[in-house]
Structure formats: structure tokens, C-alpha cells
Amino acid sequence: QSGLTQPPSVSAAPGQKVTISCSGSSSNIGNNYVSWYQQLPRTAPKLLIYDNNKRPSGIPDRFSGSKSGTSATLGITGLQTGDEADYYCGAWDNSLSAVVFGGGTKLTVL
Amino acid sequence: EVQLVESGGGLVQPGRSLRLSCAASGFTFHDYAMHWVRQAPGKGLEWVSGISWNSGSIGYADSVKGRFTTSRENAKNSLYLQMNSLRVEDTALYYCGRGRAVTIFGSNFDIWGQGTMVTVSS
């Protein structure tokens, strides 16, 4: 099953801002909501962003999401060492009738 | 406390079967769709299956279609994944996740269990 496309890794210094891209198609991102997950080492994924740009209760506003056409972006400001994790985007795919995820992006806070 | 607890994983030979369970607590189970997501060692997330609140809609990834069956018992606050004809490539940590809606048509999973490991090997 075709998934969404993310960069394998990104890095930035503490306090800086980073963005992670997620590219899809009209069958998924283009016509459905995007979600973002954070997976810290050896833990279950955690929902960071849902419906493109909404944050669940308890998620700090340092995390933001946006969508344009068939691409989405996760933004993280004021980077902390505790933000080092794998980040995944996801969306429903109308053609596959399935949820598709990106391959994941490893964030390193230098 | 809102919680999902998976069980039933283990070591199984190729071609054999295994049934996973997910016990929910702390929320009204029948108000939500439920999903299974797996993660092979060192790999990314892969959606396996989703089931709507009343079992009226069930979806599967192509990789498991025809081999895996998802079901739920709302009276027991439980979700199940029956896995038949297991393959080596099914080896993964299997998570159950709560959808944010009653239908399976979305990728917003707001509660996750800790996962149960399935290893398929001879």
C-alpha cells in the first residue's frame, strides 16, 4: 500500500524551530484530514495534531500543523531535547479505503 | 484512567494462527471506532484494520486482507484481531488505538495501548 512521504530525518538546535513535511495525493491528504504523531523511544505513538491543525488537550502550542493541497507540515518551535523522537503523519486514503502513514521522520535536537 | 491494554502476542510458526485482544477501560467503549496498528522492528507505523462503533464498517490493509479478522464486543469493552495464515513479515508490535470518531474513516487515534509483540518464525 502506498504511503505518505516524509523526510527520513531533520535536525535543529535547542530553542530553534523545525518543520517536517508530509506529501501525499488527492486520494489522501488532498481530500482528508491529516494527523501527526510523536513516538518517543520505546513508547507508543502519541497524537500531536488531528484534523490538520488541532491539538489534543495537553499538547503545547509549540506544536502546530498545516495543510495545503496534497501536502502537510508539522511545525515545532522552541525545540527541547525531549522533543527528540520519530514523527509520523497519517491520513485516510479514499482509493485504498485505508489509513496511510508516512515513513516517519527522526528529529534530532543538536 | 483511560486505558487500552493489548494481550495475546507471542512466538508462532508461519502458517499458524493467533488472536490478539485489547481491553478498554475509562471511557464509553461503544462510542468510538477502534483500530489496530503495527510496527515491525525498527520500522514505521502500518495501519492494519479498523472497526466502527457498531461493527457495521470494518476495513483492512491489503497486506492482511483475507487473513486477519477484526471484531469487538462492546458489552465486554474488548477489541480482537484474529490472525490466520501468519507470515514472517507479520512480525511486529501490534497496537490497538481509539479513533476519535464512531466511523473508521480517519487517522486520528487519540489513545494507544502499550502494544503486544507478535513474532512469526520457524
Interface residues (C-beta under 8 A of the other chain):
Chain A: Q1 N32 Y33 V34 S35 Y37 Q39 A44 P45 K46 L47 Y50 D51 P56 D86 Y88 G90 A91 W92 L96 S97 A98 V99 V100 F101 G102 G103 G104
Chain B: H35 V37 G44 L45 E46 W47 G50 G59 Y60 A61 D62 S63 Y95 R100 F105 G106 S107 N108 F109 D110 W112 G113 Q114 G115
